Amino acid sequence: MKKTIILSLLVCMTLGLSAQDMQWESLFNGKNLKNWKKLNGDAEFKVQDGTIVGISKSGTPNTFLATKKYYGDFILEFEFKIESGLNSGVQFRSESLKEYQNGRVHGYQYEIDSSPRAWSGGIYDEARRAWIYRLTANPPARKAFKSNEWNRGRIEAIGNSIRTWVNGIECANIIDDVTPSGFIALQVHEVGKNEDGKTVAWRNIRICTTDLEKNRTPENMAVPEINLIPNTLSDREKREGWKLLWDGKTTDGWRSAKETGFPKKGWTIEDGELKVVKSEGKESANGGDIITKDKYKNFILKVDFKITTGANSGIKYFVDPDLNKGAGSAIGCEFQILDDKNHPDAKLGVKGNRKLGSLYDLIPPYKISEANFQKGTYNTAMIVVNGDKVEHWLNGKKIVDYERNNQMWNALVAYSKYKNWPDFGNLKEGHILLQDHGDAVSFKSIKIKVLD
């Protein structure tokens, strides 16, 4: 016990000395808003008792108080306090350019979230890709934020690595290369009527831009990393055994579900995206489905997908292309991809078992709203297969889990559209499939980690 205490004290002393060695620059002098400028909206910012206070105002868009200086690689620390019911954030590596939506602020945002969702410390891509690190990926971090109290924030943006903390708890960890530098800005979010006068405050805002490698926080393997650089593997992913199922450029590793070669029409590869060409909305009637040339047994599969309005598609696994040589899609278990709001299939089936994320026509998703699906931007589907146990995840949230190869599973299949296919879903291994359902859908960053 004594050795453990001594070791802990030595670690704390080392961290303290490291922090003292850091060359911090204060971004706020505690007196005025010199070196800051207001952008986009008309909400008020004022200096009060050594803090910057933002005050909500209805009828105006998001308002930002931005540094006049750009920062690329840095460690940023600040304290923040927000009134319940208000949303806010700290922009970093952000820009306001006339040629981009007439000067709208866009870029990375450290989320400040006073709602029960509790995503403070998550990363939102303002006016661009929306959520890129939801705290569904890291549930323990949702307990770090303290409502109606001062909280400590930290951002480490070093090269392509971006990580965040709330009160010493690591929240987000992304790998991304979209914007290498930009200003830092404090946000007062737009509000509705009768929400005027709510406040968010910041103090002790400081930044370090030197000796970053020496002072960066050691990697925490308990915090999931999300690699946003399309069709690549990060160093951590490589160490963990991930492989790319699609290289982002060619058709290597894929073929038609009903022919030996890749479809001659119906699919395109453009700017690192594998796209289904819109046709008539019919199942496998244009280019047709594509499958991996290899079969897989136990695995974790991740696929980034983006749908258009009214689109229908799917990711299938345990696919046997020899089961259906006729019209329609190849047969296998399906992670449904669907615009629930605008496609009629969402209202068919039983109790939602044809909606987005469902095990199609068999098991509906649960807590789907917590997955924060967003149409028009990329979302991440994950399928985990370990023996007969299977899970569907959407944007870091588990939405389906089941066990196959048992009496209950066979009874479920018997009441589905798959009842006439022998031993459906019970294969030991099978191909992975991307579905052509005649609607425009895009895929990228298709990765697999084999578990055996």
N, C-alpha and C positions, 0 to 999 in steps of 0.2 A: 504493500500500500504506500509506504514512504517513497519508494522508487517511482511509483506512478505519479505522486504529487510533485516530486522534484522535477520529473520529466515534463509535466504539464506547465510548471512554472518556467522552465527553460524555454519551452515553445512560445509561451506568452511574451517572455522577455525578448526573444528573437524577433517576433512579429512587431513588438513595440519599437525596437531599434530600427527595423526595416521601415516602419512608418515614419520615424523621425528623419531617416535619410532621404525620404521623398521630398522633392522640390515642389511644394504646393503653390499654386497661384489662385488668389481669391477672385471670383468672378463678380462678387457683389460687395461693395464697400460698407454696407449697412446704413448708408446715409441717403443715397440717391440712385437714380437709374442711368447714370453715366455708363456709356459703352453698351447699352441695350437699346433696342428699338421695337416698337409695337407693329405687328403685321396682321393683316386680314380682317379681323373683327373690331368691334367697338367696346368690348368689355374693359373695365378699368383695372389698372395696376397702380398700386401706390406703395410707398415705403412707410412702415409703421413699426415702431419699437424694434428697429434692427432687422425687420423681416420684409420680404416682398409679398404683398397681399394682392391676390387676384379676386375680383368681385364679378359674379355672374350677371349677365344682362340678357333678357329675352329679346328676340327679334334681330339678333346678330349672329353671324357664323362663329366658328371656333376662333378665338383670339390668342395670339402668341406674343410673348415678350422674348425677343431673340438677341443673342450676342451679335455684335457687329463683326466679330472675328470668327473665322472658320477653324475647326479642330478636326484632325484626322485620327491619330492614335492617341489614346489618353486613358486615364483613370479619373472618373468624376465622382465626387461625393457631395451629398446635400442632405438637408433635413426638410421634411415636409409634413404638413398637417392639413387635413381636408374636412370640411363640414359634411355630415351625412347627407346623402342624396345628390352630391355633386361628383362629376367625373372629371379627371384632369390627367396630366401627364407631363413628362419632360422629354422634349424632342432632342435628338442628337444626330450628328451626321445628316442634317436636314438642310433643305434649300427652299428658296422662294424665287422662282424664275419667271420672267414675263412670258416666255414661250411655253411654260407648263401651267395650263389652266389659269392663265392670266395672273400668275404670281401666287397661286395657292401654296401654302406651306406643305411640304411633303418630305417624308423620310421616317427614320426609326423613332419610335416613341416608347419610353419607359412608362408603363401604365400606372396611374394612380386611381384606384377603384374603391369607392366607399360602399359599394353595393354588396348584397349577400353573396354574389358570385365570387368575390374576393380574388381578383386577378392582379392585384398590385404587384409590380415587378415583372409582369408579362410584357411581351414586346408586340406592339402594333405598328404596322407600316402605314402611316398617315397618308391619306389621299393616293394610295398606290395599291398595295396588295392586301390591305386589311390585316387581320391577325396572322402573325407568323410564329408566335410562341404563346399558346394558350396555357394557362396553368392546369388544365386538365392533364397535361403531360407530366406535371410535377405537383401532385395534390398536397404534399406536406408544406409546400411554400405558401399555400393559401392561408395558413395560420400565422404567417409572419407579420402582417399588417395589423396595427393597433388603431382601432376607430377612435376618432376625436382626441388623438394624442400625437405628439411629435414622433415621427418615424425617421430612420436613417436609410437613405438610398445610396447605392453604389453601382456604377456602370464601368466595366472594363471593356474598352473597344480597342483591340490590338490586332492589327492586320485584319484577317477575315473572321477572327474570333470575337464574339460579343456575348458578354455575360452580365447578369444583373443580380443584385441583392436587396433585400428589405430586412433591416434590423439584424444584419449579419447572417441571414438565411439566404442561400443561393436560390434564385427563382428561375432564371432562364439561361439557356446556353445554346446559341446558334452559330452556325458557320455561314457567312454570306459575304457577297462582294459587290452588291448593287451600288452602294454609295460609299466611297472611301473617306470622304470628309464633308463637313458642313457645319452650320451653326448649332448652338445649343439654345433651346427655347423652352419657356414655361407656358403651359397651356391653361386657359380658362375655356372649358367646353361650352358649346352652345346649349341653351336651356329653353324649355317651353315657357308658356305663359305662367305667371304666378310663381316662378322660380328665381326671380331677381334677388340679388343681394346675398347669395350664398358665397362662401369664401374658401379659398385654398391659399396656403402660405408656404413660403420657402425661406430658409436661412442657412448660413454656413455653407455656401456654395463654393466649392473649390475644385481645382483641376490640376492634375500632374501630367506632364507630357514627356518626361525624361526618365531614363532607367526603368522603363515599363516592364521589360522581361524579368528584371530582378525583383520587381515588386508586385507582379501579377499573382493572383491567388492560385494555389495548387489546384489541379483538376479534381473535381468531386465526381466520382463515377456513379454516385447515387442519383445525380441530376441528369436526366436524359438530354442528349445532344440532338439538335435538329439541324441537319445539313441542308441549306437552301440553295446551294450552288447546283444547278440542274445537272443530272446525269454524271455525278462525280461521287467518289467515296472520300470521306475525311480520313485522317490518320487514325482516329478512334474507331471509325467504322471498319477499317481494314484490320485493326487489331482484334476487333470483336467478331470477325469472320464474315462480314457482309460482302456480297458480290453484286455487280450490276447485271440485271437480266436484259437490259437494253442499253446499248452504248451511246444512244442519243444521235446517231448519225446514219446507221445502216440497218438492214433487216436481219443481220446476223443473229442466229439463235431462235428465230421465229419462222413459222410457216403457216399456210392456210390450214384451217381445221379440217378441210375436206380435200385438199390437194397436197402434193409434195412441196411445191414452191410457195413463195409469198404471193399474195393476191396482186394481180396486175392492175387493179383499179380499186377504188373505195378507201384507200389509205394513203396518207401523205406523210412525209418527214420534212419538217420545216422549222428552222430556228430551235432545234433541240426538243421539238414536240412531235409526238406520234399521234396523228389525227385521223379520226373517222370522218370521211367526207359525207356531208348531208345528202341524203337521197330521198326516199319516200317514207321513211319511218318504219320500214318493214324489217322483220327479224332476219338477219343474215341473207339479205336479198340483193345486195350490191357487191361490195368486195368480199363480204363474208367475214366470219370470225378468224382471229389468228391465235395460234397456240405456240407455246415453247416447244422446241424440238426435244428437250429433255423432260423427264418425268421427275416429280418431287413427292416425298413422303412426309417427313416432319420438317417444318420450316416456319419462319416468320417472313411474310411477304409485305412490302410497302410499295404502294403505288400512289403517286400524285395524279389527281384527275381534275378536269375542269369541264363543266357542262354549260350548254347554252339553254335558252328558254325552251321548255317543253321537251328536253332531251331524255332519252332512255338508253342505257347501256348496262354493262355489268362486268365484273371480274369473276371468272369461274376457276374452280380448282377441283382436283380429282376428276379431271375430264378424260373420258375415253372417246376419242374421235370416231372410233369404229361403231359406236352405238347408234348413231343417227347419220345415215348416208343420204337421207332425203332432204326435204325442205326444212328450213328453220335452223336454229342454233345447235351447236354440239352440246352434249349432255354432261352436266357436272353441277356441283354445288355452286351457288352464285351469291356473291356480295352485290346486291342490287345498287345500281347507280341510276338515279331518277330525279327529275324535277317534280317533287311531290305536288307542288302548287298548280302546275300547269299540264301535267300528263295524266290522262284518265286511269292509267294502270294503278295509281296510288290508291284509288277508291275500290279497286277490285280485290280479289283474294279474301282472306279472313283476318279481321282485326289488325289490319295494317301490315300483313306479311308480304306485301309487294312494295312497300315504301323504301326510301333511301336507306341503305345500310342493312336491310333485312337479309336473312337467309331466304332468298326469293321463294315465295309461295309456301314457305314452311314456318319460319319463326320471325315475328316482327321485332324491330329494334326497341330497346328501352332507353329512357333518358336521352333521346335523340337530340332534344333541344340543348342539352349541355355540351354537345359536340360542336356547337356554333358553326354549322355548315353555312357556307357563303357561295351563292351562285355567281358565276362570272369571274371567279378567281380560283386558284388551286386549293384543293382540300386533300387530305392524306387518308387513304384507306389502308388499314393494316389487317392482315389475316394471320392468325397464329394457329398452327396445327401441331399438336403433340400427341401422337398416337390417335386415339379416338376422340380426344377433347379438342374442340375448335372454338376460336373466339373471333369476333369481328370488332374492329376498333375504327373510330372515325375521329380524326383530329385529336388523338390522344385520349379519347374517351371510349371505354368498352361499352358496346351497345348490343351485342349478341354473344351468348355462349351456349354451347350444347355438347352433347356426347352422342356419337353415332355407334353403329354396330351393336345395337341392343334392341330389346323388344319395343321400348318406347319410341325409339327412332323409326323402326320399321312401321309402327302404327301411324306415326306422323306422315311418313312418306305415302302410306296407303290412302290417305285422304288428300293428297296433293296431285298436281298435274303430272308428277313423276311416277305415279303408281304403276304404270305399265312398263317402266324400264327396270329390268332385272337387277336386284341388289343395289339400287341407286344409293350413292353416297358412301358405300361401304368398301370402296377400293382401298388397297393398301398404299397405292401411289397413283399419280396421274399427271396430266399436263396442266399448265396454267393458261388461261384463255382471256383475251380481251375481246369484248363483244361489239360487233357491228349491228346496230339496231336501226340504221338508217338516219340517225341524228348526229349532229356535229358535237363531238366529244374529243378532248385532248388528254393525252397521257405523257408523263415524263418521270424521271427519277424512279425507275422500276428496279427495286432492290430485293434481294433475298438472302436470308441467313439460314443455312441448312442446320438442323438440330441433331442430326445423327450421321 
